[in-house]
C-alpha cells in the first residue's frame, strides 16, 4: 500500500489528496486541524463542528433540580471561605 503524498508550495500550501478529502468529508472552505503526538508525528483531522451549547450539554448532562438564588451562592461562598480559613 502506497501512502498518499502532497507537495509543499513555496507559499507553504499543501493539497490534500482526493481520497483523503473524501474520507474526511472535506469540501472547499472546510477547516482542518493539525495535531502532534508525543513522538513528533503530525496528523490532520477535520475541525469539530460543535456549538458551545452542545459542548455544555456533554460536559454538564444534568441540569440543577432548581434554580440557585444569589443569596444561596453567597452563602456557599461564605462557607467555602470559612472552611479554607479553618484549615490553617
Buried (B, 14 or more C-beta within 10 A) or exposed (E): EEEEEEEEEEEEEEEBEEEEBEEBEBEEEEEEEEEEEEEEEEEEEBEEEEEEEEEEEEEEEEEEEEEEEEEEEEEEEEEEEEEEEEEE
